[in-house]
Amino acid sequence: MSVSLRRRVAELLLVAISFIAIGNVRAAAERHLLYVGEPGIRSDVEWGGVGILVFDMDRGHRFLRRIPTLDAAPGQPPEAVKGICASARTHRIYLSTPLRLLCVDMDTESILWNRTYDGGCDRMAISPDGSIIYLPTLEGPSWHVLDAHTGDVIRTVRTDSGSHNTIYGLNGEHAYLAGLKSPLLSVTDASAHNVVKTIGPFSNVIRPFTINRKQTTCYVNVNDRLGFEIGDLKTGKVLCRVDVPKAVKGPVKRHGCPSHGIGLTPDETQLWLSDGANSRVHVFDATKMPPAWIASMPVRDQPGWITFSLDGRYAYPSTGEVFDVKTRKIVGTLTDEMGRRVQSEKMVEIDFNNDLPVRTGDQFGLGRKR
């Protein structure tokens, strides 16, 4: 090898080493945090108290700190958290209770505003650009469409469905509205903010639900079904109904619904389902139609929700366990600064790079397959 060629090889090696070093610095600078709204199981403070609890997902979900929110009035229980969402673009976290919507600054972790709305509040959703929030009234007739910066109402969408759960499509074009009094899932045009179609009817009223990234399919919990139903978001038809095999429905402590909690892994290969009656989560192969049961895992209480980390590595049932999705083994449990076992149906991932928020997850287990 000539001297000039050896020099050129050495130069290329130095460039490669530099790129690797820069990549390692960037990777080390990125942090993945889990924000958990409390009280996230009704008004019960035994599962984590009051506030937003922050956990370090990169270090065994170690408890980091508590962001103060609302203290209860003397002699009154605290307001239950009904929903949580966040925007990396605007550096804001939102928390709803039956009475109000709170806006928290991510950088200072202080409350920017605290607003009440006619009809109360339920589980809201925020647009991908962080500019619009769909806020359901508390099991009422309508959703408030809010300016996410100010909290001002800019429009009202009326469905008369017992407004409850809300999903914003990841492309920002549609919002999905489910009520506690209707078997129909309403779909809005998220620019005009009016209902453009309905999906269903499903076999009973809709409880938690999720959708895939392409917004072609929805997976829906309904009252009285230990399992789920699947709807076609393009045609509006119900495609199939899936029950958990060999599982027996029984009494549940919350929600009055045997399966309350459903989510897709981000790669959309698996669907995880809550089973309150049997204190289990069930896993289905979502690459098949209908999805095929794979496994069942016990949890420490009756689960009422489930979501996932953005990278698909972890599953979070509301009972506070941390599951490794690949092995379906419990690899941790959420515990607060007082050693209490944390439970919550309201949690969202926020990722930071050099202390700047770069992306956020969603309280629903949304499909994210590109």
Secondary structure, 3 states (H helix, E strand, C coil): CCHHHHHHHHHHHHHHHHHHHHHHHHHHHEEEEEEEEECECCCCHHHCCCEEEEEECCCCCEEEEEECCCCCCCCCCCCCCCEEEEECCCCEEEEECCCEEEEEECCCCCEEEEEECCCCCCCCEECCCCCEEEEECCCCCEEEEEECCCCCEEEEEECCCCEEEEEECCCCCEEEEEECCCCCEEEEECCCCEEEEEECCCCCCEEEEEECCCCCEEEEEECCCCEEEEEECCCCCEEEEEECCCCCCCCCCCCCCCCCCEEECCCCCEEEEEECCCCEEEEEECCCCCCEEEEEEECCCCCCCEEECCCCCEEEECCCEEEECCCCEEEEECECCCCCECCECCEEEEEEECCEEEEECCCCECCCCC
